[in-house]
Structure formats: structure tokens, C-alpha cells
Amino acid sequence: MSMTWFRTAAFAAAALLAFIGVSGASAQTAPPAVQSASAPTSREAAAQMGKGFNLGQMFDNTQHPATLEAARPKIDAYYARGFRNLRIPVTWTEEVAGSTLADPDTGHIDRSAPRLAALTDVIDYALSKPGLYVVLNAHHEKRLKEDGKAQVLEQLWADISGLYVDRDHRLMFEILNEPHLANHDPMAPATLRHMTGLAYDQIRARDTKRIIMIGGNQWFGAAEMAQTWPSLSEVGGGRDPYVMATFHHYNPWSFAGDNQGDYADAWTDADIRGPMEIMARWASTTGGGMPIYIGEWGVGWHSRLPTMNCNNIRLFYSRFHAAHASQMGMPTAVWDDGGWFQIFDHATNSFPSNLIDCIDGACTWAGSERFNPDCL
């Protein structure tokens, strides 16, 4: 399709939505951050996003209340510490707290859903923060992934992109998180590319400059990118400056994963940098210089340790963003679910450990030993 067609369709969609109207912002939120005069390309956005965080276990399941009241303190606390990107995992087609945001058989969004109104409030509040980028995704879509429901994903992103068509271009869309099957096998690359391409076309029909994120076909591992995307035919053919690659980094899993034993593993800087280099090689060849976003990383320490006082974990957080990702030009979003991967405590609306300090590159240790007793 020609770019002229895209621009015409985008104008028509925007006009239609302006007529219909989209509600969701409540009196306690800032007005929607409407599109600025210029939209950042994916490279420009990546240069500005820096360090970020996930609003984990809030709109993707029921661990935390899906409300602006619950999200605001966390957003404020991270923003005050200089974090400039927020990833919001959202489950649309699977049931959360007794209801779905979108029909699992058609992908059509229920615009009257209270959780959708709350999500819109959170998005608008985050976008009201100067310079804060927001990544919105489709997260735990189990049946959609298992059955390769291409038309459902297509309609879902048609509705999402229409719903937020007037929002500032700091709002970005990640099409499908960790697309593995129910038995944890990867999705077939061709199936995922086809599904992603349909969703991409729907987004582009409404906005030619909205940044779209693509990833691998299982757990968003770095090695999946070359297997899944040997070309970019389905997402602009490498000529779209508003596409970004994303991957997740919990390497080595024997250390970073939840319920993995103790945390005295002798990981190395190569464990951190290795997956980044794999992604960088793909980006420099097939990706045509496409920027890379590390949408999840962290250590599941709270699955085994009651309090965080392990120097080896502190060292990992200190090295990951400051020493490696930022040096490679890769913005990051630490996985913070308020539970096993906790940095922010929702019960106290505070940072109970100094892991937040460590992400900046240095933090206070308990003694001088890397493998101190609190790692066991």
C-alpha cells in the first residue's frame, strides 16, 4: 500500500474518532497529551528513553489494583529518580478479575470496561509527565497465541490504535509479548510474522508515525530475533523509521530467574553483554540500524529472599544499565512486579531496598564481599 493511502486513512480515522469521542480520563487525571507537532523516530525515541520500568502485575493480572490510585505513586517515584520510559503490560483477550478488555473471538475492545477507563487514566497521567515515554502491549493473550488468531490480533490493534490515535507519539505499541505456546514452545516464525504484519497494517492505517515494537517468537530472547525476522517485509520492509526491536534479558536465568536457588551465582559481564551483542548484530544487518529496547530485565530475588541485602544482586543491577545497555544505546525497562522482582513496594509506596540506586551504576553494599551471607 502507498504512504498516500496510509495518510488518507489516518486522517479519516482521526476524524471519525473525534466525532465518536473516546472517554476514560477522569477528573483526577491530566487531559490527554495530544500529539505534538513532530513525532520522534524510533532512533530519536531510543536516545531519549534511557532507563525505565514496568508497571508489572497491574493491568495484566490481579496482583495489584488496576487503578490510577495504585499506579500514580509508582510512576511519580520512578519519574523523580530520572526514569523516562514506562512499559504497561496489558492482558486484553483473557479474563482478568472476571472480565476481558476485548472479545477473545473477535478482538473488538469493550469501550465500557472499567479496567479500560482506568488504563486510559494511567496512560494519560504518564504522558502528562514531560519526556516520559509509554509502551503499551498485548501481554498474556494465551489463546490468541496458541491458536494463531491473526484476525483477533489484527482487530485488537485496529481498536487500540483507533482508541489512542490522538495521544502524543511518546505512546508506543508493542504488538505481542513473549509469543510462546501453552506448552512453552515458540510460535512458528511465519505465523508470528503474518499476525504481526496484519496488526502493523492496522496501526499504520491510523497513524504513520506511531512507534511499533517487534520481538522474537517465544520469550523475547535475543537469539529469537534472527530466527523470527530474517527480513522485515511484514513491517515496512526496513524502510519504516518508526519501528523498534525489543527483547527481554534474564541472563543467566539460573541467577536472574525466580525460584532459582541462592543468589551467589558467579555471573560475569559477558552474561549481561552477550544477549545485547546478539541483538546489536541483528540490528546492524537485517534490522538496518533499528534501535533496540530491553523491555524486561531484573532478578527474581524476592521469590527466595525475605529482604534484599545481597551484594551480588546489587552488582548485577549496577552493571546492567549503566555499564552495558546505556553504553550500547539501548534503553531499558526493569521488570518490577512489586513481588518476586520487587524494587517498588506498593504497600508502602516506597523503595524498600537500594536497588533503585544501583541501577544508576553504584550503590552501598553490606560489607565488601560480593557473595555476602544474605545472598544465600
Secondary structure per residue as TSV (DSSP state, phi and psi in degrees):
chain	resnum	aa	ss	phi	psi
A	1	M	-	360.0	148.9
A	2	S	-	-82.6	156.9
A	3	M	H	-66.2	-26.8
A	4	T	H	-62.8	-42.5
A	5	W	H	-61.4	-43.1
A	6	F	H	-59.2	-47.0
A	7	R	H	-63.8	-40.4
A	8	T	H	-63.3	-45.2
A	9	A	H	-64.9	-39.3
A	10	A	H	-63.0	-41.1
A	11	F	H	-65.4	-41.7
A	12	A	H	-65.1	-41.8
A	13	A	H	-64.4	-41.7
A	14	A	H	-64.3	-39.6
A	15	A	H	-65.8	-41.4
A	16	L	H	-62.4	-44.6
A	17	L	H	-67.4	-35.1
A	18	A	H	-62.7	-34.4
A	19	F	H	-72.7	-45.0
A	20	I	H	-68.7	-45.5
A	21	G	-	88.6	141.4
A	22	V	-	-125.6	119.7
A	23	S	-	-98.9	172.7
A	24	G	-	147.8	-34.3
A	25	A	-	-74.3	131.4
A	26	S	-	-100.3	175.6
A	27	A	T	-63.9	-19.8
A	28	Q	T	-89.1	-2.1
A	29	T	S	-104.0	164.1
A	30	A	-	-75.4	158.1
A	31	P	-	-60.0	156.3
A	32	P	-	-54.1	137.6
A	33	A	-	-79.6	97.1
A	34	V	B	-70.8	162.3
A	35	Q	-	-58.1	136.1
A	36	S	-	-77.8	169.7
A	37	A	S	-61.2	-35.0
A	38	S	S	-123.4	144.1
A	39	A	-	-106.0	132.0
A	40	P	-	-68.7	140.0
A	41	T	-	-69.9	170.6
A	42	S	H	-63.0	-35.1
A	43	R	H	-67.9	-42.0
A	44	E	H	-65.1	-41.3
A	45	A	H	-63.8	-44.7
A	46	A	H	-59.8	-34.1
A	47	A	H	-71.1	-19.5
A	48	Q	H	-104.6	-18.5
A	49	M	H	-72.4	-35.0
A	50	G	-	55.4	-135.5
A	51	K	E	-88.4	144.8
A	52	G	E	-146.0	-171.5
A	53	F	E	-151.1	160.2
A	54	N	E	-100.0	142.0
A	55	L	-	-92.0	65.0
A	56	G	T	-73.9	148.1
A	57	Q	T	60.8	38.4
A	58	M	T	-123.4	-56.1
A	59	F	B	-103.6	-0.3
A	60	D	S	-102.9	-19.6
A	61	N	S	-155.9	-158.5
A	62	T	S	-111.6	15.5
A	63	Q	S	-63.1	-38.4
A	64	H	S	-124.9	152.0
A	65	P	-	-60.3	134.8
A	66	A	-	-85.8	73.1
A	67	T	S	-140.6	156.6
A	68	L	H	-65.3	-35.0
A	69	E	H	-57.7	-38.8
A	70	A	H	-78.1	-33.2
A	71	A	H	-82.1	-33.4
A	72	R	H	-57.2	-48.2
A	73	P	H	-59.7	-36.3
A	74	K	H	-69.3	-44.7
A	75	I	H	-61.0	-45.2
A	76	D	H	-61.9	-43.8
A	77	A	H	-64.8	-44.7
A	78	Y	H	-68.6	-41.6
A	79	Y	H	-61.5	-39.2
A	80	A	H	-64.1	-23.2
A	81	R	T	-93.2	9.5
A	82	G	T	90.8	10.8
A	83	F	-	-79.2	132.5
A	84	R	-	-125.5	18.6
A	85	N	E	-145.4	142.2
A	86	L	E	-127.1	124.8
A	87	R	E	-104.4	128.4
A	88	I	E	-113.1	101.5
A	89	P	-	-70.9	130.1
A	90	V	B	-133.3	130.0
A	91	T	-	-97.4	121.3
A	92	W	-	-102.9	-48.7
A	93	T	S	-100.7	-1.1
A	94	E	S	-108.7	153.9
A	95	E	-	-70.9	131.9
A	96	V	B	-132.3	122.9
A	97	A	T	54.7	38.1
A	98	G	T	87.5	3.1
A	99	S	B	-151.0	164.1
A	100	T	-	-114.2	155.3
A	101	L	S	-84.4	-25.4
A	102	A	B	-141.2	149.5
A	103	D	-	-65.1	122.8
A	104	P	T	-67.0	-16.1
A	105	D	T	-98.0	-20.6
A	106	T	T	-122.2	-26.3
A	107	G	-	86.4	-3.3
A	108	H	-	-69.4	131.6
A	109	I	B	-78.1	140.7
A	110	D	-	-86.5	100.7
A	111	R	T	-71.9	-9.8
A	112	S	T	-94.6	-0.3
A	113	A	-	-66.4	129.0
A	114	P	H	-59.1	-35.9
A	115	R	H	-66.9	-32.2
A	116	L	H	-67.9	-42.0
A	117	A	H	-60.9	-41.3
A	118	A	H	-66.6	-40.7
A	119	L	H	-61.2	-43.8
A	120	T	H	-62.7	-39.6
A	121	D	H	-58.8	-43.9
A	122	V	H	-66.6	-43.9
A	123	I	H	-59.3	-47.5
A	124	D	H	-66.2	-36.9
A	125	Y	H	-64.7	-44.8
A	126	A	H	-62.9	-42.7
A	127	L	H	-68.4	-18.6
A	128	S	T	-73.8	-12.8
A	129	K	S	-81.7	118.6
A	130	P	T	-55.0	127.8
A	131	G	T	80.2	1.1
A	132	L	-	-88.1	121.3
A	133	Y	E	-89.0	148.0
A	134	V	E	-128.2	125.8
A	135	V	E	-107.6	120.3
A	136	L	E	-109.5	134.0
A	137	N	E	-132.8	177.8
A	138	A	-	-109.5	115.4
A	139	H	-	-102.5	-79.8
A	140	H	-	-97.0	63.2
A	141	E	-	-93.2	73.0
A	142	K	H	-61.1	-54.3
A	143	R	H	-68.7	-34.8
A	144	L	H	-59.3	-44.2
A	145	K	H	-70.8	-45.9
A	146	E	H	-59.9	-42.0
A	147	D	T	-98.9	3.1
A	148	G	T	56.6	47.3
A	149	K	-	-76.8	81.1
A	150	A	H	-63.1	-41.7
A	151	Q	H	-69.6	-30.6
A	152	V	H	-67.4	-46.5
A	153	L	H	-63.6	-38.9
A	154	E	H	-60.2	-48.3
A	155	Q	H	-68.8	-35.9
A	156	L	H	-58.1	-47.4
A	157	W	H	-77.2	-22.7
A	158	A	H	-63.3	-42.7
A	159	D	H	-72.7	-42.6
A	160	I	H	-63.4	-46.7
A	161	S	H	-67.8	-31.1
A	162	G	H	-71.6	-39.0
A	163	L	H	-61.7	-38.9
A	164	Y	T	-112.3	27.0
A	165	V	T	-62.5	-27.1
A	166	D	T	-93.9	1.7
A	167	R	B	-76.9	154.7
A	168	D	-	-53.3	148.7
A	169	H	T	-73.2	2.9
A	170	R	T	-72.7	-10.6
A	171	L	E	-84.8	123.3
A	172	M	E	-120.9	155.8
A	173	F	E	-115.8	122.6
A	174	E	E	-103.0	114.6
A	175	I	-	-66.5	-46.9
A	176	L	-	-154.2	114.9
A	177	N	S	-74.6	135.7
A	178	E	S	35.1	70.2
A	179	P	-	-80.0	71.4
A	180	H	B	-101.9	162.9
A	181	L	-	-84.1	176.0
A	182	A	T	-62.5	-31.2
A	183	N	T	-87.6	9.2
A	184	H	S	77.6	4.5
A	185	D	-	-69.8	158.1
A	186	P	B	-73.3	154.5
A	187	M	-	-69.5	151.1
A	188	A	-	-62.6	129.4
A	189	P	H	-53.2	-42.3
A	190	A	H	-64.1	-37.8
A	191	T	H	-64.0	-46.2
A	192	L	H	-65.5	-40.9
A	193	R	H	-62.5	-42.0
A	194	H	H	-62.1	-47.7
A	195	M	H	-62.2	-44.6
A	196	T	H	-63.2	-40.2
A	197	G	H	-62.4	-39.5
A	198	L	H	-65.1	-43.8
A	199	A	H	-64.4	-42.5
A	200	Y	H	-56.2	-46.8
A	201	D	H	-61.7	-38.1
A	202	Q	H	-66.2	-41.5
A	203	I	H	-65.0	-45.4
A	204	R	H	-66.1	-28.3
A	205	A	H	-65.3	-22.2
A	206	R	H	-106.3	-22.9
A	207	D	-	-159.0	116.6
A	208	T	S	-81.1	-8.3
A	209	K	S	-123.3	9.4
A	210	R	-	-73.9	128.9
A	211	I	-	-72.1	130.7
A	212	I	E	-117.2	135.3
A	213	M	E	-108.3	137.3
A	214	I	E	-124.4	151.6
A	215	G	-	-144.4	-165.9
A	216	G	-	-77.3	-170.9
A	217	N	S	-113.5	20.8
A	218	Q	S	-146.8	-82.0
A	219	W	S	-112.4	14.4
A	220	F	-	63.8	30.6
A	221	G	-	-69.8	154.3
A	222	A	T	-60.5	-40.5
A	223	A	T	-69.1	-16.7
A	224	E	H	-73.4	-22.2
A	225	M	H	-64.0	-46.9
A	226	A	H	-67.5	-32.8
A	227	Q	H	-70.7	-38.1
A	228	T	H	-83.0	-37.4
A	229	W	-	-122.5	72.8
A	230	P	S	-71.7	-15.5
A	231	S	-	-151.1	172.4
A	232	L	-	-115.7	29.4
A	233	S	G	-56.5	-37.8
A	234	E	G	-79.6	-13.0
A	235	V	G	-128.7	50.7
A	236	G	T	96.2	-0.9
A	237	G	T	65.0	23.3
A	238	G	T	82.7	5.1
A	239	R	-	-109.0	7.8
A	240	D	-	-100.6	112.1
A	241	P	T	-77.6	4.7
A	242	Y	T	-115.1	34.3
A	243	V	E	-119.8	138.0
A	244	M	E	-130.8	145.6
A	245	A	E	-93.6	149.7
A	246	T	E	-137.0	150.5
A	247	F	E	-151.2	166.9
A	248	H	E	-113.5	148.6
A	249	H	E	-136.6	101.9
A	250	Y	-	-127.3	47.9
A	251	N	-	-104.8	129.4
A	252	P	S	-80.6	139.3
A	253	W	H	-62.2	-31.2
A	254	S	H	-61.9	-19.9
A	255	F	H	-104.6	-50.7
A	256	A	H	-79.1	-23.8
A	257	G	S	-71.2	165.5
A	258	D	T	-80.9	150.6
A	259	N	T	54.3	47.0
A	260	Q	-	-108.3	19.6
A	261	G	S	93.9	-143.4
A	262	D	-	-85.2	179.4
A	263	Y	S	-120.0	37.0
A	264	A	-	-103.9	22.4
A	265	D	-	-63.6	138.5
A	266	A	-	-88.9	60.6
A	267	W	-	-65.3	161.8
A	268	T	-	-125.5	169.4
A	269	D	H	-61.2	-28.7
A	270	A	H	-65.5	-31.2
A	271	D	H	-64.5	-35.7
A	272	I	H	-76.6	-48.0
A	273	R	H	-77.2	-28.6
A	274	G	H	-52.6	-55.6
A	275	P	H	-61.5	-33.5
A	276	M	H	-64.7	-39.3
A	277	E	H	-68.8	-35.7
A	278	I	H	-60.7	-46.4
A	279	M	H	-65.6	-38.9
A	280	A	H	-63.4	-36.9
A	281	R	H	-65.4	-42.4
A	282	W	H	-62.9	-44.6
A	283	A	H	-63.3	-34.7
A	284	S	H	-79.7	-12.6
A	285	T	T	-113.2	-92.0
A	286	T	T	-57.4	-39.5
A	287	G	T	-72.2	-10.7
A	288	G	T	60.1	32.3
A	289	G	T	87.2	14.2
A	290	M	-	-60.5	136.6
A	291	P	-	-71.6	160.6
A	292	I	E	-125.2	134.7
A	293	Y	E	-117.7	124.8
A	294	I	E	-90.6	97.5
A	295	G	E	-77.8	-17.7
A	296	E	E	-148.4	139.1
A	297	W	E	-163.5	161.6
A	298	G	-	149.5	-171.2
A	299	V	-	-132.2	130.5
A	300	G	-	-83.1	50.3
A	301	W	G	-61.8	-35.4
A	302	H	G	-74.6	-6.5
A	303	S	G	-72.4	-20.0
A	304	R	T	-126.1	-28.5
A	305	L	-	-107.3	131.5
A	306	P	S	-70.4	-32.8
A	307	T	S	-135.2	155.7
A	308	M	-	-97.0	104.4
A	309	N	-	-143.3	33.2
A	310	C	-	-100.5	119.2
A	311	N	H	-66.5	-31.2
A	312	N	H	-65.7	-36.3
A	313	I	H	-70.3	-41.9
A	314	R	H	-57.4	-41.1
A	315	L	H	-64.3	-41.5
A	316	F	H	-60.1	-47.7
A	317	Y	H	-64.9	-33.8
A	318	S	H	-69.9	-33.8
A	319	R	H	-86.8	-31.4
A	320	F	I	-60.3	-62.1
A	321	H	I	-81.3	-52.2
A	322	A	I	-67.1	-42.5
A	323	A	I	-90.1	-22.9
A	324	H	I	-123.4	-66.1
A	325	A	I	-59.1	-48.5
A	326	S	G	-65.3	-34.0
A	327	Q	G	-68.4	-24.6
A	328	M	G	-96.3	5.1
A	329	G	T	74.1	26.9
A	330	M	-	-108.9	111.8
A	331	P	-	-65.6	154.0
A	332	T	E	-132.1	157.1
A	333	A	E	-135.8	105.8
A	334	V	E	-65.1	139.9
A	335	W	-	-78.4	114.6
A	336	D	-	-128.1	104.6
A	337	D	-	-101.2	2.9
A	338	G	S	71.7	5.2
A	339	G	S	-127.6	-109.5
A	340	W	T	-61.2	-35.0
A	341	F	T	-104.8	35.3
A	342	Q	-	-65.0	133.2
A	343	I	S	-121.2	-47.9
A	344	F	S	-99.2	133.8
A	345	D	B	-99.0	112.6
A	346	H	T	-67.6	-24.8
A	347	A	T	-69.4	-33.9
A	348	T	T	-112.4	-5.1
A	349	N	T	52.4	50.5
A	350	S	B	-152.8	171.2
A	351	F	-	-96.9	102.7
A	352	P	-	-75.4	-17.8
A	353	S	S	-121.9	177.8
A	354	N	S	-98.4	21.4
A	355	L	H	-60.4	-31.5
A	356	I	H	-62.1	-35.5
A	357	D	H	-69.5	-38.8
A	358	C	H	-61.5	-34.9
A	359	I	T	-58.8	-26.5
A	360	D	T	-76.7	-7.1
A	361	G	T	118.5	-13.3
A	362	A	-	-156.8	143.9
A	363	C	-	-159.5	162.7
A	364	T	-	-71.9	136.1
A	365	W	-	-100.3	162.1
A	366	A	S	-91.3	97.5
A	367	G	S	78.5	-157.9
A	368	S	S	-120.1	-5.2
A	369	E	-	-83.8	135.1
A	370	R	T	-63.9	-43.7
A	371	F	T	-101.9	66.7
A	372	N	-	-73.4	165.0
A	373	P	G	-56.6	-27.4
A	374	D	G	-73.5	-1.5
A	375	C	G	-85.5	-8.9
A	376	L	-	-99.8	360.0
